């Protein structure tokens, strides 16, 4: 049996119908349990969840509705779903996405033999009618199109971090990969990550959420992982640090080019990641993992990143100090920006950050 964990916060009925119908159509629907976790949605949406659960149960899709009393974010909701379900295997779905084909879950499950802990398939990201992106089966960032053995997670105490609201899926995947190399890779596309929900966190306001929360979350989880798992999994953690530091560089570049209001915040967290994790690596390792990139000059910001190759980016942090109190002033400036206020208000409304986050 497969427990499909689905966190929900004020999800519209049309998206629930789309997801649940894609599960109802699965060739192994009799082996599927949908665990719908209501992350303290408002009463109107909770009533919708109840109605949908009853309808689809009557249609033959086994569904369980769980409710959190306080909005806590996707990490807490997913873990609550895991802790209150019992099937041998676990899959995850977002409430506004869809399984790609009727045999998607059957294909994943067919690869889950006694010597496998994780099955990883490909998924398609549907950004618009004209723009799509294929994510290969070796993805370690998202939970989409993956199947986990419950006993493997429980025996190694692999859990979502309570209250984590950004990159919680990446953290879960990274830690799971520390504990096993018994992974089966499936070439088929089994899941669709869709961006047509305008109220979703990742889609709102031209995806400003990505720069506000996701970049910060990525830097913070790498530091937390190094503290918790560095001694036990030194080689794997070091590879993760190198990989994520390169992504921090890209994050600063994107901020410089497209979101200049977030440049200082991005630089601060990249600097924090650098000084905690990166300084121990020498130039030879840098050269082995990253080719020098020269960037064109951008006119939208005076920050230095647009002019830097990756080695220059690292040298910049050696020469410039960013202090803990700096981020407080930077965030105050951002949160008082009239153009950004709608985004921050939506982050609170959508549950991506706690109610008092911007106080």
N, C-alpha and C positions, 0 to 999 in steps of 0.2 A: 504493500500500500504506500501511497505518496501523500503526504500532507503538503498542500500548497498554501503558504502563508501570505496573506494579502492585507497589509495595513491600509486603513482608510481614514481620511480626515476630510469631511465635507465633500465627498466625491459625488458627482452628479450621476443620476440614475442611468443616463445613456451610456456612460463609460462602464458602469457595472454590468449592464446588459451585454455589452460587447465582450468584456472579459469572461463573464460567466458562461456565455454561449460558446465561446471558443473552447472552454474546458468541457462543457456538456457534450460537445461534438468529438471529444477525444476518443480514439479507438479503445483506450483502456479507462474510460470514465468510471467503470465499476471499481477501479483501484485508486480512485482519487478522492481525497477529502479536502475541501476548501475551508481554511481557517481564516475567517474574516475578522480582523481586529479593528474595532472602532476606537480610534485614538481621540476620545472625548469630542466627537463631532457634536454639532448643535442638534436639538431635538428633531427638527425637520429631516435632517439627513439620517439620523438614527432610525427614525420610522421607515425611511426608504430602505435601509439595510435590512430591517426586520421583514418587510414585504418581499424584497428580493430573495432573501434566504428562504422564506416559506415557498415562494413560487418555484425556485430552482430545486429545492428539496422534493417538491411534488413532481417535478419533471425527471427526477432520478439522479440529480447531482447532490451528493452528500455535502452538507454545509453546516458549519458551526459558527455562531456569532459570539464573539467575545468583546468586552468593553473595558477600556481603561477609564478610571474616574478623572484623571488629569491628563491634559495633552502633554505628551512626552517625546514625540518625534518617532521616526521610523525604526531606529535601533531598538528602543524600548518596546515598541509595538511588535516588531518581529520576534524579539526574544520572548515576549509574553505568549505569542502564538506557539513558539517552539515548546515552551514549558508546559503548555496546556494542550498538547497533542501527543500522539503516541505511535504514529506510523514508522515503518522501518526507514523510509526515505523522506527527504525534505526538499521542496522546491520553493522558490519565491516568485511573486509577481506583484507588480504595481497595479493599483486599481484602475488606472486609465490606459493600460497596455492590453496586449492580446497575444495568445499563442498562435504561431504562424501557420500551422497545418494541423489537420485532425490526428496525425500520427506523431506529433512532436514529442509528447511525453513517452510514448511507446518506444521511440528511437532512443531517447536518453536512458530509459529504464533497461532496454535490451543490452546496454553496455555495462550495466552495474552488476558485475559478477563478484564472487567472494574475495577476489584480489584487488578490488577497486573501492576507493573511499569517496572519490568525486568524479562525476562525469561532467564534462564541459563542452558545450556546443557553440555554434555561432549564432549571432542574432543580427537583425537588421534595425537600424535606427532610421525612422521615417520622420524627417524634419519638416518636410512639406510635400505637396504633390509632385514637385519638381526635384526635390533634393533628398537623397537617401545615402546612408553609409553602412557598409557591411563591417561588422566586428567579428574577427576570426575566433576560433575556438580556444586560442591560447590567452584570451583576455583574463586579466587578474584584477580588474577594477570593479566591474559590475556583477551583481548576483544573477542577472538575466541568463536564461538558458543553461542553468547548472542544476545538478542533482547531488545532494549530500547524503551520505549514510549517517543516520542519527547516532548509532553507537560510536562511530568515529568522533563525532563532535562531543558527545558526552564523556567518553573515556579521556579525552584530552582537554576537557573543560573549555572548549572553544565557544565563546559567547559574544553577543553584541555588547558593546560598552554602554551602560545605562546613561541615557540622556544625550548620547552622541547624535548630533543633528546634521552633520556634514561629513561625507566620506565614510559613513558607517559601514557601507557595503565593501569599500576597499579594505578597510581595516580587517573585517571578517575574513575576506578572501586571502589577504596577506598572511594572517595568522594560521589559517587552515593549511596554506601551502608550506608553512614551516614544518608541520607535523607529518606530512605525507608527500610521497612522490607517486603514490598509486592513483594516478589520474588517467581516465580514458577520455580521448578527444574525439568528438564527433564532427564531421564535416558539414552536416546538414544545418540549415537555418531553422531554429525551432521557436523563436520568440520575436515579437515586434515591439520595439521601444518607440512609442509614438509621442509626437509633440503637439497634437491638436487640442490638448486641454490647456486653454489659455490661463487657467487658474493654478496650474501646477507650479511648484517652486522653481523648477529648472527653466520653465518657459516664460515666466513673468517678466515684463519690462525688458524685453530683448536679452533675457538671460543674465541680467545684472547680478542675480543671486550667485552665479558662478564665481564672480570676482569678490563678492561680499563675504560669502561663507565657505564655499568649496575650497578655495585656495588656502584660507586660514586652517580649515579642517585638515587638509592634506599635510601641511607642515606640522600641525599639532600631533596627528596620529603617528607620524614617523618618529617624533621625539618620544612619545609614549611607548611605542613598540620597542625602541632601542633600550629604554629603561627596563621594560618588563621581560624582553626576550633576547636582548643582546648577548648575555653570557651563555645562554643555552644554544642559540642558533646564530653564532657570530657570522659565519660566511653568508648565510641567507639574508641576515639583517643588513650586512654591509652592501650586498647587491641591491637591496631595496633602497638604502640610503642614496646610493649613487643614482639609481633610476629616478627617485623622487626629487633629488636636487636638480637634476637636469630639467625635470618638469617644472620646478620652481622658477628656473631661468625662463622657460617658455611662458610661464604665468606672468612674470614681470614684463616680458616683451609684449604680450597681449594687452596687458594693462596700459603700457606706454602708448601703444598704437591705437587702441580702441576705447579704453576706459581710463583716461588720464586721472580721473578723480580718485582712482584706487591705487595709483602707482605707489605712493608713500606707504600705504598699508601693506601692499604686496611686498615691497622692498623690506619692510620691517620683518615680516614673517619669514621671508627667504633668508634674511640675515640671521634670524634666530635659529633656523634650521641649520644654516651653515656653521655657526659657532658651536652648536651643540653636537652635531654629527659629522660634519664634512671635513673639518680641519685635519683629522688624523690621516686622510688620504693624500698621497703624494702626486706629483704632476704626471708620473708615468701612468698611474691608474686613471687619471682624468683623460689622458690622451688615448688610452685603450678603450674608453667608454663613450667618448664624444669627439666628433670631428669639429674643428673650429668653424664657427659660423660668423660671417660678417653681416651686420644689419645695415640697412639704409637709414638715413636720417629721417625722423618723423618730426613734424612741426607742432604736434598737439601738446607736447609737454617739454619742460626743461630738465626733467630727470635724466640721468646719464645712461640708463639702460639701452636706449635705441642705438647707441653708438658702439656697443660692446660685443666682442666675441665672448664665448663662454669662459675662457681663462681670465679675460679682463674682468668679467662679472665676479669671479671669485676673488681676484686681487682687489677689487673695489671694496669688498667686505673686510679685507685685511686692513685697509686704510681708513675706513669710516666707521664710526661708532653709532649704533642705534640703541637707545636706552629704553627700559621698560616703560618709563613715563611718557615716552614719545607717542606710543600707540594710543594712549588716552586722549591726547590732544588731537591726533590724527582722526580718531573716530568721532570725537566731538564735532570736528569740522565737517566730516561727512554727514553725520546725523542731522546737522543743522542746515544742510543744503536743501533748498526748497525743491529742486528737481529730483532729488533722491528720496525725499520723504515718502512718496507713494510706494516705492520699492520696500523700504524698511517697514512701513505699515503692513504691507502684504506679507512680508516675512513673518510678522507676528500673527497676522490673521490666518495664514496657512499653516502655522505651527512649526515652521522651520527653525525658529528661535524662541526662547521663553518670553513670556509677556514682559518681564522686566529687563530684557537684554539691552535695550537702548536707553535705559534710565541713566 
